[in-house]
Structure formats: structure tokens, C-alpha cells
Amino acid sequence: MPEAPAAPGMKIFVVDDQEVNRYLLTVILGQLGHEVHVAANGAEAVEQFMQISPDMVFMDVMMPVMDGYEAATQIRELVGDKFVPILFITALRDEASLVKALQHGGQDFITKPFSHAILRAKIEAMQQQMRMYETVRLQRDQLAQYQQRISHEHQVAERLFQKILHSGALGHPGIRYVISPQAIFNGDILIAGFRPTGQLNILLGDFTGHGLSAAIGTIPVSDIFQGMTAKGFAISEIAVEINKKMQMVLPRGLFLAACLVEVSFSEGLIRVWNGGVPEGIVYDAATGQIRARLHARHFPLGLVGTEQFDKSLDIYPIGPADRLLMFTDGVTEAANPAGEVFGDARLMDVFHHDGGGRADDLLDRLIEELAAFRGHQTQSDDFTLAEFRLAELERLPDTSAIRTSHGLSQRAFPHAQRDWTMDFDFQHRVLRVLDPLPLLMQMLMEIQQLHSHKEQIYLILAELYSNALEHGVLALKSAAKNGADGFERYYSAREHALASLQTGFVRFHFESLQSDTVSKLIVEIEDSGEGFDVNRCIQSEADHTEYHGRGLPLLRALCESVQFNDKGNKVTAVYCWRCGDTGNAGQAGSGLFP
């Protein structure tokens, strides 16, 4: 702790209308080692003060022109926050006069006649106060600098957190959200991003604690979520990786209550992994009817090891007018001045109030109700509230923007040379626990010339692999998707069949052909299934009344050719582009929402 140095000799300003008093004080103070300046009245003292800049003032009370009270008041205004002690010189003994002297800025009194010993003692006492004041002033300035530096660091960190956490799809007009931290930094996290095939991945999380210690954990979580989403990983795999990372790098006792949601527009459903976040709500914006609650069935992320981690998902159907409302427990646990919490019941009352007529502005009404309930009560927890308008978020394929390869026949490829080939064989034990597409895409994207065609290639692989796994290895029938709840039944059956898979394989073969003007990527996928009637499948392309059979037209739009073997368990797709093409394909999705 810094301490101001002692001052053995000071500059003292003596203000007195009596010349003898000025002389006596000048002699005594000079003998004590101090430099003395004098003035005959208060007006002179005020006029000379800034020029002299004394360390201490001895001020007579009763003087002509301007008395000591007024002079002390004006001197106090001149010195600002500097501590310059004023000792009043007085022969007065009444209490009112002494109080008045203190009220006008005096620190002490010197009574006439002057005592050498008392003067020394009072000056030393004032010097001690001056040193203490200077120490406090230095500490104040250092604290102000420290606070300024911390404020700057907080601003930088806050901008960093905002950039990390609010990138991705959160700027989409179909997503509305409110994030309210209890402190400068937020322990809640909300991220959303589109996978290459058009599904929307969402993560809403709530770290234990508040402030910076809680916010630190959001950085690796955001990095994993956004990176894996961009590579096409499903939310179950993302949850596993986040759980593993949290156990590796975060302190014991810090965990993340999280809900991960995958919105599949082409299938008309959402997949949910909920570990400790309040049950989100799927509701029909047209009627206000609640269609589903996103039940919390898992432990929060970071609590259990990878071996005990349950990555199973719940599946819920969604309709064209549906919206998804998600929130952290800072909403339901918000308290009013009486100590009552908002609770789930009050939240549900917002849905039922006024029926479906005001369902479209439900988020706004919920925010208003929450603010009115809390009143002036201080916020005790971070809270996040988000609404996803699903129909507005669907990313439909823009077939007009897809760079097809029609007309680029083999005749236009007379001098093609094979650049490379790759082969992969995934057996049933791997298929049960791994989605191979992100791994394959990561390896393919190591090839520079494929970068600008990432979305088209991912679409092709996703359609081909889905067909090989579901209809080949798992022997699921597309007709099961028919009906209002067909997709929900179908994908429940898919998860069950995949978990119990005991045999089977999917094999990939990749081949690159290159000429001076045209490039080709040949993708061949073979599965262990019994195959299917290829002619019947082609015939069903024209039947748009079914809920299935829509992947093949998309493949034909993307590829130069798509050919099945006679058995139907091997398909070869040829993706072709002219050298220099940037591959500006549209986004995926089969457009079930009108």
C-alpha cells in the first residue's frame, strides 16, 4: 500500500490583520523549519493563494475587507480535491463561533496567545492527516486506473463473447431472443447453426454459477457446437463431444444444463437431447395450442463420463405453423419482491390467456408478463428466452442455383486422368455409434479443388448414405413415412433398428477424374442390404402424393448421372463441374412446409 512521504518543512500561509500576530507566527514557524507567507486580510489571502500554493493556512477569524469564514470558503473552492488544512486563529471561546469555523472548512483552532509547544503539536497532527489524505488520494487514483483497465478488459471480453456466441444463425429474422445476464458476463449460452444439408441445430445452455467463471465455459462449448454443426454432425454426437471436452478442461463442479435441438424440415420433426433445461414448448402460432413439451431426460453435460453418457434423442413432429419456445430456469425462477417465483404455471397461463387470437405475439406478451411480475426486484440469475419460427427458418433447395452437369458427357472429357481414389468400409459395429458423413467430408475437404463444392457434395453423400443405411442395412420401408405421424414412427423405428444392429456394412468408393476443362467426382456406395426394385423406385418419382421418394430427383439435379446396379444395393453418382466453377448451390431441404 503506497504511503505519502513525510514533509519536514512546509509552506505555511499566515492570514491575520494584526501585524504583531503575523510577526510572532512567522518567527515561531520559521524556527520549526517552515517557509512562511503572510496576508493582512481575507481578500489578500484569496488573491495570493494560487500563486503561493501553500501546504497549510493559519486564518484569523475577525478581519476587515473579508473575514476568515468567507476567505476559507473561497480557498476551499480553489484547492479542489487537494487537502490543505486551515487552522483558525481566534480568541473566541463560545461554542457557536467554533462550530461556525468548522462548518466553513476549518480543521482545527489556534488560540491566542500562541504557545510554541501547542503550535508544534497541531502542525505535526495536521502533517499526519495530510499524509493519510495523500495515501488515500493515491489509492483512489490507482483504483480508478484499475477500474478503467478492468472496464476496458470487460468491454473487450464482452465483444469477444458476443462474437463467439452470437455468430451462426441467430441473426436470422425467424429467430427472436432475449438474453439478460445477472452480471456483466453471462453463464447462459444460445447458439444456432445450419448443417450443410439444411437442418437447424440449436443449443440452449445454462452453466452453474454466474459471471465470468460461468461464462468461461461457453467458449469451448460454442467452438465445438459451431464447428461440428458446420461439418454436418448430428446433435447426439455434438452432445457427446461437448460432454467429453467439459470433463477434460473445466474445473470440478462446473457443468452445463443444456438442451440441443435438431430441426429437420424435410422430415417434419425435431430431435431433442435435453439435459436439465426447463421443458421447451412447441406450439401452433395460429391457435396457441401446445403440441409438445421438450422433456428433460438426461444429466447435464459434464456430470458423467463418456461410457455412462446417454445420447439418445426424443423425436417430436412439427407442423407448418409451429414455433419453438426455449428458455433457461432464470425465467421460471424469476422472483418478485414478495419472494414468489414466476414458475411454469404462470408461463403456461400466458399461452391460455385470450385463447389463440394473440398467439402470434406470445413472446412479447411473455416478456411483458415477466417484467411486470418481477417489478423492481433485482435479477438474481441469468435468463434467456428464445422463439424459433420454424416455417421462416426452412432453407429450401434452390434448384435453379444448383450447378448441374448436364451436357458434360464423357465426350467432353476425352483426356481425363485419375487423380486419386479412396475407399472406406464401415461395418455394423461402427454404424451403430458413428455417422461417417462428417468424417468423410473432413477428408474430402482436404482436397482444395472440392472446397467450393462442399454443399453439393454433402447433399449427394447424405442422400446416398441415408438410402444405403435405412433401406439397405436396416431394411426400413419408405412407405412407413406415409400419414400424419409417419415420419415420427419411421425415425423411431430407425433409432431402434440401428441400436440393435448386429450385421451389415456400408462401403464408399471415391474417385477423381480431371481434364484441362472439366472435373468429376465419382461416388459409389454399396450396402449389405437385399436391394430394391430400381424400376419401381424410378416410377415413384412421378408420384408426388407420397411422403418419400424425393431424394432421387434431388440427386439427379445435382449429378451428371445416378446409376444403380441391378440388385439395387450399389449406386454410382457422378458429380461434374467445369474448371473455375464456384459451385454456388442452394441449401438443402425437401420443402414439406409450404
Secondary structure, 3 states (H helix, E strand, C coil): CCCCCCCCCCEEEEECCCHHHHHHHHHHHHHCCCEEEEECCHHHHHHHHHHHCCCEEEEECCCCCCCHHHHHHHHHHHHCCCCCCEEEEECCCCHHHHHHHHHCCCCEEEECCCCHHHHHHHHHHHHHHHHHHHHHHHHHHHHHHHHHHHHHHHHHHHHHHHHHHCCCCCCCCCEEEEEECCCCCCCEEEEEEECCCCCEEEEEEEECCCHHHHHCCHHHHHHHHHHHHHCCCCHHHHHHHHHHHHHHHCCCCCCEEEEEEEEECCCCEEEEEEECCCCEEEEECCCCCEEEEECCCCCCECCCCCCCCCCCCEEEECCCCEEEEEECHHHHCCECCCCCECHHHHHHHHHHCCHHHHHHHHHHHHHHHHHHHHCCCCCCCCEEEEEEEHHHHCCCCCCCCCCCCCCCCHHHCCCCEEEEEEEEEEEHHHHHHCCHHHHHHHHHCCCHHHHHHHHHHHHHHHHHHHHHHHHHHCCCCHHHHCCCCHHHHHHHHHHHHHHCCCCCEEEEEEEEEECCCEEEEEEEEEECCCCCCHHHHHHHCCCCCCCCCCHHHHHHHHCCEEEECCCCCEEEEEEEEECCCCCCCCCCCCCCCC
